[in-house]
Amino acid sequence: MILSFVRQSSNRRPTRGLDRSQPNKASSSAMHAIQTAFRKFLRHEHGVINVEYVLIAAAATGIAIMTAETGWAGLGSMAGGIKGEMAGRPIDTSVGISYNDGFDNGAYGWSGYTATEVAGIGTVLGPIGGSGGSQTLTRTFSFDPAAEEGSVTFDLLAMDSLDNESGIIYINDTEVARLTRNHADNSSSFVTADAEALAEMGIDVSALEVSEDRQFGGSEGWDDAGTTVTIRMSKVDGEPIGDVKFGFGSDANQDVEDESFAIDNFRATGLDDPDA
C-alpha cells in the first residue's frame, strides 16, 4: 500500500522544466530507494538502519496527513451541524437560516426563563408561571431581508391544575393568540386575535392539539395537554419582515408546582444569517 501510494503521487505531480511524457528521474530514484529500504526492512530480523526507517516512516506519515486532510472538512461540518442542533444555534437552510431548540443545553438567547428538567417530559423552557397575562418570556429573531415568509413553530404544554387559565402568545408586544386550559373537563381552547388585524401585520396563526388528557409531568394528580403552534410571518407591502419579538405570558394564579405552561421543540425559519 505504501509503495503504490508513493508511485501514484509522484506520477501525478508535474515538475517544472521536465517533459511530462518522460519519467521523472529524481522521483524514480527516490522510489527505488524507498522500495529497497522497504524490502530490507521486511527481510531484516532486527529492524533497519536509521535512514531506511526514516524513509518508510516518512511515507507512512504522508499517507496519514493526506487521509486526515481529506476527511477533516467533512467531519468538521458534521460536528458543527450536530453542535448547532444541540445548542439551539442556527443551522443552514435554503432560504436564510433556521433555528431549532429542544433546550437540552439551556435557554441560550432567551430572556425571562431558563430551561428546566421536568419529570416525565424532559428539558423544556419553563415551567412558566402566572404573570397577570403580561409577557415574561421573550426573544427577538431577525429575519432574512430576502425571505418572503418566516415562521416559528413550537409545542405549548399546559400542565396541572389550570382552571380556565391561559397561556398568551405575543408578537412584537401584541397578543396574537391564547391557549386556555380547564382541568375539570380536560378541555383546551385555542383562540387567535382578529384575523383581519393579523393579516395587516402579515401574521397567520394556527394550532394543532397533539395530546390531551395525558400526564406529561409535574403533579401526578392532574392531566396535561400539548398543542403545536405555528406562526407564519410574511412581507407586508413588500417590506422585509425585519426583527420579530416573540413573547409569552400567563394569567395562571397559582405556583408553578400547581399549574404552569412550558415551551418545547422551538423552531424558527427564514432567519437572517449574521455571518453572511
Phi and psi in degrees as GROMACS dihedral restraints (atoms count N, CA, C in turn):
[ dihedral_restraints ]
;  ai    aj    ak    al  type     phi  dphi    fc
    3     4     5     6     1   -67.6    20    10
    4     5     6     7     1   -46.4    20    10
    6     7     8     9     1   -65.4    20    10
    7     8     9    10     1   -40.8    20    10
    9    10    11    12     1   -62.0    20    10
   10    11    12    13     1   -43.3    20    10
   12    13    14    15     1   -63.2    20    10
   13    14    15    16     1   -46.5    20    10
   15    16    17    18     1   -64.0    20    10
   16    17    18    19     1   -39.2    20    10
   18    19    20    21     1   -64.5    20    10
   19    20    21    22     1   -46.2    20    10
   21    22    23    24     1   -63.7    20    10
   22    23    24    25     1   -37.8    20    10
   24    25    26    27     1   -65.0    20    10
   25    26    27    28     1   -44.8    20    10
   27    28    29    30     1   -72.3    20    10
   28    29    30    31     1   -31.9    20    10
   30    31    32    33     1   -69.8    20    10
   31    32    33    34     1   -31.6    20    10
   33    34    35    36     1   -80.6    20    10
   34    35    36    37     1   -21.9    20    10
   36    37    38    39     1   -86.7    20    10
   37    38    39    40     1   115.6    20    10
   39    40    41    42     1   -70.1    20    10
   40    41    42    43     1   145.4    20    10
   42    43    44    45     1  -118.9    20    10
   43    44    45    46     1   127.6    20    10
   45    46    47    48     1   -61.9    20    10
   46    47    48    49     1   139.8    20    10
   48    49    50    51     1    83.3    20    10
   49    50    51    52     1    -2.4    20    10
   51    52    53    54     1  -112.6    20    10
   52    53    54    55     1   146.8    20    10
   54    55    56    57     1   -72.8    20    10
   55    56    57    58     1   118.9    20    10
   57    58    59    60     1   -65.0    20    10
   58    59    60    61     1   -18.5    20    10
   60    61    62    63     1   -78.4    20    10
   61    62    63    64     1   -15.3    20    10
   63    64    65    66     1  -103.3    20    10
   64    65    66    67     1   147.9    20    10
   66    67    68    69     1   -60.1    20    10
   67    68    69    70     1   145.3    20    10
   69    70    71    72     1   -79.6    20    10
   70    71    72    73     1   110.1    20    10
   72    73    74    75     1   -63.0    20    10
   73    74    75    76     1   -38.4    20    10
   75    76    77    78     1   -64.2    20    10
   76    77    78    79     1   -42.9    20    10
   78    79    80    81     1   -65.9    20    10
   79    80    81    82     1   -39.1    20    10
   81    82    83    84     1   -63.5    20    10
   82    83    84    85     1   -40.8    20    10
   84    85    86    87     1   -63.1    20    10
   85    86    87    88     1   -43.1    20    10
   87    88    89    90     1   -64.3    20    10
   88    89    90    91     1   -39.1    20    10
   90    91    92    93     1   -63.9    20    10
   91    92    93    94     1   -42.7    20    10
   93    94    95    96     1   -61.4    20    10
   94    95    96    97     1   -40.0    20    10
   96    97    98    99     1   -64.3    20    10
   97    98    99   100     1   -41.6    20    10
   99   100   101   102     1   -66.7    20    10
  100   101   102   103     1   -42.2    20    10
  102   103   104   105     1   -61.0    20    10
  103   104   105   106     1   -45.1    20    10
  105   106   107   108     1   -61.7    20    10
  106   107   108   109     1   -44.9    20    10
  108   109   110   111     1   -63.3    20    10
  109   110   111   112     1   -40.4    20    10
  111   112   113   114     1   -65.8    20    10
  112   113   114   115     1   -42.0    20    10
  114   115   116   117     1   -62.3    20    10
  115   116   117   118     1   -44.8    20    10
  117   118   119   120     1   -60.1    20    10
  118   119   120   121     1   -39.2    20    10
  120   121   122   123     1   -60.9    20    10
  121   122   123   124     1   -42.6    20    10
  123   124   125   126     1   -68.6    20    10
  124   125   126   127     1   -34.5    20    10
  126   127   128   129     1   -81.3    20    10
  127   128   129   130     1   -29.0    20    10
  129   130   131   132     1   -72.8    20    10
  130   131   132   133     1   136.2    20    10
  132   133   134   135     1   -83.7    20    10
  133   134   135   136     1   -19.6    20    10
  135   136   137   138     1  -123.0    20    10
  136   137   138   139     1    20.3    20    10
  138   139   140   141     1   103.6    20    10
  139   140   141   142     1  -165.5    20    10
  141   142   143   144     1  -131.4    20    10
  142   143   144   145     1   166.4    20    10
  144   145   146   147     1   -71.7    20    10
  145   146   147   148     1   165.5    20    10
  147   148   149   150     1   -57.2    20    10
  148   149   150   151     1   -44.0    20    10
  150   151   152   153     1   -61.8    20    10
  151   152   153   154     1   -46.1    20    10
  153   154   155   156     1   -61.5    20    10
  154   155   156   157     1   -42.8    20    10
  156   157   158   159     1   -64.3    20    10
  157   158   159   160     1   -39.1    20    10
  159   160   161   162     1   -62.8    20    10
  160   161   162   163     1   -42.1    20    10
  162   163   164   165     1   -61.6    20    10
  163   164   165   166     1   -45.7    20    10
  165   166   167   168     1   -67.4    20    10
  166   167   168   169     1   -42.7    20    10
  168   169   170   171     1   -62.6    20    10
  169   170   171   172     1   -37.6    20    10
  171   172   173   174     1   -63.9    20    10
  172   173   174   175     1   -40.7    20    10
  174   175   176   177     1   -63.7    20    10
  175   176   177   178     1   -43.6    20    10
  177   178   179   180     1   -63.9    20    10
  178   179   180   181     1   -39.6    20    10
  180   181   182   183     1   -63.4    20    10
  181   182   183   184     1   -39.3    20    10
  183   184   185   186     1   -59.5    20    10
  184   185   186   187     1   -42.6    20    10
  186   187   188   189     1   -62.6    20    10
  187   188   189   190     1   -43.8    20    10
  189   190   191   192     1   -61.9    20    10
  190   191   192   193     1   -41.6    20    10
  192   193   194   195     1   -65.3    20    10
  193   194   195   196     1   -45.7    20    10
  195   196   197   198     1   -61.4    20    10
  196   197   198   199     1   -41.9    20    10
  198   199   200   201     1   -64.4    20    10
  199   200   201   202     1   -43.6    20    10
  201   202   203   204     1   -63.7    20    10
  202   203   204   205     1   -43.2    20    10
  204   205   206   207     1   -65.2    20    10
  205   206   207   208     1   -35.3    20    10
  207   208   209   210     1   -67.7    20    10
  208   209   210   211     1   -42.5    20    10
  210   211   212   213     1   -89.3    20    10
  211   212   213   214     1   -15.2    20    10
  213   214   215   216     1   -65.6    20    10
  214   215   216   217     1   -43.4    20    10
  216   217   218   219     1   -61.7    20    10
  217   218   219   220     1   -43.6    20    10
  219   220   221   222     1   -64.1    20    10
  220   221   222   223     1   -43.4    20    10
  222   223   224   225     1   -64.6    20    10
  223   224   225   226     1   -39.7    20    10
  225   226   227   228     1   -63.4    20    10
  226   227   228   229     1   -41.7    20    10
  228   229   230   231     1   -63.6    20    10
  229   230   231   232     1   -44.0    20    10
  231   232   233   234     1   -64.8    20    10
  232   233   234   235     1   -42.8    20    10
  234   235   236   237     1   -63.3    20    10
  235   236   237   238     1   -39.8    20    10
  237   238   239   240     1   -63.3    20    10
  238   239   240   241     1   -39.9    20    10
  240   241   242   243     1   -65.1    20    10
  241   242   243   244     1   -43.1    20    10
  243   244   245   246     1   -63.1    20    10
  244   245   246   247     1   -44.2    20    10
  246   247   248   249     1   -62.1    20    10
  247   248   249   250     1   -43.3    20    10
  249   250   251   252     1   -61.7    20    10
  250   251   252   253     1   -41.0    20    10
  252   253   254   255     1   -65.3    20    10
  253   254   255   256     1   -43.8    20    10
  255   256   257   258     1   -71.9    20    10
  256   257   258   259     1   -36.2    20    10
  258   259   260   261     1   -91.4    20    10
  259   260   261   262     1    -4.5    20    10
  261   262   263   264     1    77.7    20    10
  262   263   264   265     1    17.9    20    10
  264   265   266   267     1   -87.9    20    10
  265   266   267   268     1   161.8    20    10
  267   268   269   270     1   -62.5    20    10
  268   269   270   271     1   146.4    20    10
  270   271   272   273     1  -129.4    20    10
  271   272   273   274     1   155.6    20    10
  273   274   275   276     1   -67.3    20    10
  274   275   276   277     1   143.3    20    10
  276   277   278   279     1  -136.9    20    10
  277   278   279   280     1   178.5    20    10
  279   280   281   282     1   -70.7    20    10
  280   281   282   283     1   -35.8    20    10
  282   283   284   285     1  -120.3    20    10
  283   284   285   286     1   117.2    20    10
  285   286   287   288     1    62.9    20    10
  286   287   288   289     1  -151.2    20    10
  288   289   290   291     1  -131.8    20    10
  289   290   291   292     1   166.3    20    10
  291   292   293   294     1  -120.1    20    10
  292   293   294   295     1   156.7    20    10
  294   295   296   297     1  -123.8    20    10
  295   296   297   298     1   129.9    20    10
  297   298   299   300     1  -130.3    20    10
  298   299   300   301     1   133.3    20    10
  300   301   302   303     1  -147.3    20    10
  301   302   303   304     1   122.6    20    10
  303   304   305   306     1  -101.3    20    10
  304   305   306   307     1     2.8    20    10
  306   307   308   309     1    65.1    20    10
  307   308   309   310     1    21.3    20    10
  309   310   311   312     1   -70.0    20    10
  310   311   312   313     1   -20.2    20    10
  312   313   314   315     1  -116.4    20    10
  313   314   315   316     1    28.6    20    10
  315   316   317   318     1   103.5    20    10
  316   317   318   319     1  -173.1    20    10
  318   319   320   321     1  -113.8    20    10
  319   320   321   322     1    54.2    20    10
  321   322   323   324     1   -57.7    20    10
  322   323   324   325     1   125.2    20    10
  324   325   326   327     1    90.7    20    10
  325   326   327   328     1    -9.0    20    10
  327   328   329   330     1   -97.1    20    10
  328   329   330   331     1   150.6    20    10
  330   331   332   333     1  -120.3    20    10
  331   332   333   334     1   138.3    20    10
  333   334   335   336     1   110.8    20    10
  334   335   336   337     1   -39.2    20    10
  336   337   338   339     1  -141.2    20    10
  337   338   339   340     1   159.2    20    10
  339   340   341   342     1  -112.4    20    10
  340   341   342   343     1   172.5    20    10
  342   343   344   345     1   -82.6    20    10
  343   344   345   346     1   139.4    20    10
  345   346   347   348     1  -134.8    20    10
  346   347   348   349     1   141.1    20    10
  348   349   350   351     1   -81.6    20    10
  349   350   351   352     1   118.2    20    10
  351   352   353   354     1  -112.2    20    10
  352   353   354   355     1   124.3    20    10
  354   355   356   357     1   -56.2    20    10
  355   356   357   358     1   129.6    20    10
  357   358   359   360     1    93.3    20    10
  358   359   360   361     1   -17.2    20    10
  360   361   362   363     1  -116.3    20    10
  361   362   363   364     1   -47.4    20    10
  363   364   365   366     1   112.4    20    10
  364   365   366   367     1  -154.1    20    10
  366   367   368   369     1   -86.4    20    10
  367   368   369   370     1   128.8    20    10
  369   370   371   372     1  -134.9    20    10
  370   371   372   373     1   167.6    20    10
  372   373   374   375     1   -89.3    20    10
  373   374   375   376     1   108.9    20    10
  375   376   377   378     1   132.8    20    10
  376   377   378   379     1  -156.3    20    10
  378   379   380   381     1   -66.7    20    10
  379   380   381   382     1   145.7    20    10
  381   382   383   384     1  -102.8    20    10
  382   383   384   385     1   118.7    20    10
  384   385   386   387     1   -91.8    20    10
  385   386   387   388     1  -175.2    20    10
  387   388   389   390     1   -68.8    20    10
  388   389   390   391     1   145.9    20    10
  390   391   392   393     1  -140.6    20    10
  391   392   393   394     1    20.2    20    10
  393   394   395   396     1    70.1    20    10
  394   395   396   397     1    15.2    20    10
  396   397   398   399     1    96.2    20    10
  397   398   399   400     1   -14.2    20    10
  399   400   401   402     1   -76.6    20    10
  400   401   402   403     1   156.2    20    10
  402   403   404   405     1   -77.5    20    10
  403   404   405   406     1   127.8    20    10
  405   406   407   408     1  -119.8    20    10
  406   407   408   409     1    -7.2    20    10
  408   409   410   411     1  -121.0    20    10
  409   410   411   412     1   125.5    20    10
  411   412   413   414     1  -143.8    20    10
  412   413   414   415     1   156.1    20    10
  414   415   416   417     1  -161.6    20    10
  415   416   417   418     1   140.3    20    10
  417   418   419   420     1  -104.7    20    10
  418   419   420   421     1   133.1    20    10
  420   421   422   423     1  -116.1    20    10
  421   422   423   424     1   137.5    20    10
  423   424   425   426     1  -102.9    20    10
  424   425   426   427     1   124.4    20    10
  426   427   428   429     1   -96.4    20    10
  427   428   429   430     1   149.7    20    10
  429   430   431   432     1   -60.8    20    10
  430   431   432   433     1   130.1    20    10
  432   433   434   435     1   -58.3    20    10
  433   434   435   436     1   -26.4    20    10
  435   436   437   438     1   -87.6    20    10
  436   437   438   439     1    -8.7    20    10
  438   439   440   441     1   -74.1    20    10
  439   440   441   442     1   124.4    20    10
  441   442   443   444     1   -72.1    20    10
  442   443   444   445     1   -29.1    20    10
  444   445   446   447     1  -147.1    20    10
  445   446   447   448     1   145.5    20    10
  447   448   449   450     1  -131.6    20    10
  448   449   450   451     1   166.4    20    10
  450   451   452   453     1  -152.8    20    10
  451   452   453   454     1   157.7    20    10
  453   454   455   456     1  -130.2    20    10
  454   455   456   457     1   137.9    20    10
  456   457   458   459     1  -135.2    20    10
  457   458   459   460     1   138.2    20    10
  459   460   461   462     1  -157.9    20    10
  460   461   462   463     1   161.0    20    10
  462   463   464   465     1   -94.8    20    10
  463   464   465   466     1   125.6    20    10
  465   466   467   468     1  -106.6    20    10
  466   467   468   469     1   116.4    20    10
  468   469   470   471     1  -101.1    20    10
  469   470   471   472     1   128.0    20    10
  471   472   473   474     1  -109.5    20    10
  472   473   474   475     1   117.9    20    10
  474   475   476   477     1  -124.1    20    10
  475   476   477   478     1   143.7    20    10
  477   478   479   480     1    69.8    20    10
  478   479   480   481     1  -139.1    20    10
  480   481   482   483     1   -87.5    20    10
  481   482   483   484     1    40.6    20    10
  483   484   485   486     1   -65.4    20    10
  484   485   486   487     1   124.4    20    10
  486   487   488   489     1  -121.6    20    10
  487   488   489   490     1    89.2    20    10
  489   490   491   492     1    60.4    20    10
  490   491   492   493     1    39.7    20    10
  492   493   494   495     1  -113.4    20    10
  493   494   495   496     1   153.4    20    10
  495   496   497   498     1  -121.2    20    10
  496   497   498   499     1   151.2    20    10
  498   499   500   501     1  -102.9    20    10
  499   500   501   502     1   128.4    20    10
  501   502   503   504     1  -115.0    20    10
  502   503   504   505     1   131.5    20    10
  504   505   506   507     1  -106.2    20    10
  505   506   507   508     1   132.6    20    10
  507   508   509   510     1  -120.3    20    10
  508   509   510   511     1   144.6    20    10
  510   511   512   513     1  -127.3    20    10
  511   512   513   514     1   122.0    20    10
  513   514   515   516     1    51.7    20    10
  514   515   516   517     1    46.0    20    10
  516   517   518   519     1    69.4    20    10
  517   518   519   520     1    11.6    20    10
  519   520   521   522     1  -114.6    20    10
  520   521   522   523     1   131.5    20    10
  522   523   524   525     1   -67.1    20    10
  523   524   525   526     1   128.0    20    10
  525   526   527   528     1  -114.2    20    10
  526   527   528   529     1   -19.8    20    10
  528   529   530   531     1  -168.4    20    10
  529   530   531   532     1   161.7    20    10
  531   532   533   534     1  -147.9    20    10
  532   533   534   535     1   143.8    20    10
  534   535   536   537     1  -108.3    20    10
  535   536   537   538     1   122.4    20    10
  537   538   539   540     1  -110.9    20    10
  538   539   540   541     1   131.5    20    10
  540   541   542   543     1  -121.6    20    10
  541   542   543   544     1   136.6    20    10
  543   544   545   546     1  -126.9    20    10
  544   545   546   547     1   110.7    20    10
  546   547   548   549     1   -69.5    20    10
  547   548   549   550     1   -24.0    20    10
  549   550   551   552     1   -59.5    20    10
  550   551   552   553     1   -41.9    20    10
  552   553   554   555     1  -118.2    20    10
  553   554   555   556     1    17.6    20    10
  555   556   557   558     1    51.3    20    10
  556   557   558   559     1    46.8    20    10
  558   559   560   561     1  -116.9    20    10
  559   560   561   562     1   153.0    20    10
  561   562   563   564     1  -136.3    20    10
  562   563   564   565     1   146.1    20    10
  564   565   566   567     1  -133.8    20    10
  565   566   567   568     1   139.4    20    10
  567   568   569   570     1  -118.7    20    10
  568   569   570   571     1   121.9    20    10
  570   571   572   573     1  -125.9    20    10
  571   572   573   574     1   132.0    20    10
  573   574   575   576     1   -99.9    20    10
  574   575   576   577     1   165.0    20    10
  576   577   578   579     1   -68.7    20    10
  577   578   579   580     1   174.8    20    10
  579   580   581   582     1   -54.3    20    10
  580   581   582   583     1   127.5    20    10
  582   583   584   585     1   -60.3    20    10
  583   584   585   586     1   -39.3    20    10
  585   586   587   588     1   -66.2    20    10
  586   587   588   589     1   -39.7    20    10
  588   589   590   591     1   -65.8    20    10
  589   590   591   592     1   -40.2    20    10
  591   592   593   594     1   -64.9    20    10
  592   593   594   595     1   -40.1    20    10
  594   595   596   597     1   -62.1    20    10
  595   596   597   598     1   -37.5    20    10
  597   598   599   600     1   -64.6    20    10
  598   599   600   601     1   -25.8    20    10
  600   601   602   603     1   -89.2    20    10
  601   602   603   604     1    -4.0    20    10
  603   604   605   606     1    74.4    20    10
  604   605   606   607     1    31.1    20    10
  606   607   608   609     1  -120.1    20    10
  607   608   609   610     1   138.0    20    10
  609   610   611   612     1  -130.9    20    10
  610   611   612   613     1   131.4    20    10
  612   613   614   615     1  -122.0    20    10
  613   614   615   616     1   134.4    20    10
  615   616   617   618     1  -140.1    20    10
  616   617   618   619     1   160.6    20    10
  618   619   620   621     1  -147.0    20    10
  619   620   621   622     1   149.3    20    10
  621   622   623   624     1  -135.0    20    10
  622   623   624   625     1   117.4    20    10
  624   625   626   627     1   -76.1    20    10
  625   626   627   628     1   120.4    20    10
  627   628   629   630     1  -103.8    20    10
  628   629   630   631     1   -15.7    20    10
  630   631   632   633     1  -159.3    20    10
  631   632   633   634     1   140.3    20    10
  633   634   635   636     1  -145.5    20    10
  634   635   636   637     1   153.0    20    10
  636   637   638   639     1    57.1    20    10
  637   638   639   640     1    45.1    20    10
  639   640   641   642     1  -126.9    20    10
  640   641   642   643     1   158.4    20    10
  642   643   644   645     1  -104.0    20    10
  643   644   645   646     1   102.1    20    10
  645   646   647   648     1   -82.5    20    10
  646   647   648   649     1   -42.8    20    10
  648   649   650   651     1   168.9    20    10
  649   650   651   652     1  -167.3    20    10
  651   652   653   654     1    72.5    20    10
  652   653   654   655     1  -136.7    20    10
  654   655   656   657     1   -72.4    20    10
  655   656   657   658     1   131.3    20    10
  657   658   659   660     1   -78.3    20    10
  658   659   660   661     1    -7.8    20    10
  660   661   662   663     1   -82.2    20    10
  661   662   663   664     1    -7.1    20    10
  663   664   665   666     1  -130.7    20    10
  664   665   666   667     1   149.1    20    10
  666   667   668   669     1   -89.8    20    10
  667   668   669   670     1   157.1    20    10
  669   670   671   672     1  -121.7    20    10
  670   671   672   673     1   172.0    20    10
  672   673   674   675     1  -143.6    20    10
  673   674   675   676     1   150.4    20    10
  675   676   677   678     1  -129.3    20    10
  676   677   678   679     1   137.2    20    10
  678   679   680   681     1  -133.6    20    10
  679   680   681   682     1   133.4    20    10
  681   682   683   684     1   -92.3    20    10
  682   683   684   685     1   121.9    20    10
  684   685   686   687     1  -110.0    20    10
  685   686   687   688     1   134.9    20    10
  687   688   689   690     1  -125.7    20    10
  688   689   690   691     1   128.5    20    10
  690   691   692   693     1  -121.0    20    10
  691   692   693   694     1   119.1    20    10
  693   694   695   696     1  -106.0    20    10
  694   695   696   697     1   135.7    20    10
  696   697   698   699     1  -123.6    20    10
  697   698   699   700     1   134.8    20    10
  699   700   701   702     1  -131.2    20    10
  700   701   702   703     1   166.0    20    10
  702   703   704   705     1   -62.9    20    10
  703   704   705   706     1   144.1    20    10
  705   706   707   708     1  -115.7    20    10
  706   707   708   709     1   121.3    20    10
  708   709   710   711     1    55.2    20    10
  709   710   711   712     1    34.7    20    10
  711   712   713   714     1    79.4    20    10
  712   713   714   715     1    -1.4    20    10
  714   715   716   717     1   -79.6    20    10
  715   716   717   718     1   138.9    20    10
  717   718   719   720     1   -57.4    20    10
  718   719   720   721     1   153.1    20    10
  720   721   722   723     1   -63.1    20    10
  721   722   723   724     1   -40.3    20    10
  723   724   725   726     1    74.7    20    10
  724   725   726   727     1  -148.6    20    10
  726   727   728   729     1   -85.1    20    10
  727   728   729   730     1   133.6    20    10
  729   730   731   732     1  -125.5    20    10
  730   731   732   733     1   124.2    20    10
  732   733   734   735     1   -95.2    20    10
  733   734   735   736     1   118.3    20    10
  735   736   737   738     1   -93.7    20    10
  736   737   738   739     1   133.7    20    10
  738   739   740   741     1  -138.2    20    10
  739   740   741   742     1   157.0    20    10
  741   742   743   744     1  -146.9    20    10
  742   743   744   745     1   141.4    20    10
  744   745   746   747     1  -147.4    20    10
  745   746   747   748     1   178.0    20    10
  747   748   749   750     1  -150.4    20    10
  748   749   750   751     1   150.5    20    10
  750   751   752   753     1  -107.1    20    10
  751   752   753   754     1    20.6    20    10
  753   754   755   756     1   -58.7    20    10
  754   755   756   757     1   145.3    20    10
  756   757   758   759     1  -119.6    20    10
  757   758   759   760     1    19.0    20    10
  759   760   761   762     1  -130.1    20    10
  760   761   762   763     1   171.0    20    10
  762   763   764   765     1   -63.2    20    10
  763   764   765   766     1   157.5    20    10
  765   766   767   768     1   -63.9    20    10
  766   767   768   769     1   -19.7    20    10
  768   769   770   771     1   -68.3    20    10
  769   770   771   772     1   -22.7    20    10
  771   772   773   774     1  -100.8    20    10
  772   773   774   775     1   -36.9    20    10
  774   775   776   777     1  -159.8    20    10
  775   776   777   778     1   142.7    20    10
  777   778   779   780     1  -169.2    20    10
  778   779   780   781     1   172.1    20    10
  780   781   782   783     1  -121.3    20    10
  781   782   783   784     1   163.7    20    10
  783   784   785   786     1  -153.0    20    10
  784   785   786   787     1   155.5    20    10
  786   787   788   789     1  -119.3    20    10
  787   788   789   790     1   139.5    20    10
  789   790   791   792     1  -144.6    20    10
  790   791   792   793     1   160.8    20    10
  792   793   794   795     1    52.0    20    10
  793   794   795   796     1    56.1    20    10
  795   796   797   798     1   -84.6    20    10
  796   797   798   799     1   132.1    20    10
  798   799   800   801     1  -136.5    20    10
  799   800   801   802     1   135.1    20    10
  801   802   803   804     1  -128.3    20    10
  802   803   804   805     1   139.7    20    10
  804   805   806   807     1  -126.2    20    10
  805   806   807   808     1   159.4    20    10
  807   808   809   810     1    78.7    20    10
  808   809   810   811     1    20.8    20    10
  810   811   812   813     1   -78.6    20    10
  811   812   813   814     1   154.9    20    10
  813   814   815   816     1   -72.4    20    10
  814   815   816   817     1   143.2    20    10
  816   817   818   819     1   -93.9    20    10
  817   818   819   820     1   111.3    20    10
  819   820   821   822     1   -66.4    20    10
  820   821   822   823     1   -17.4    20    10
  822   823   824   825     1   -97.2    20    10
  823   824   825   826     1    -0.7    20    10
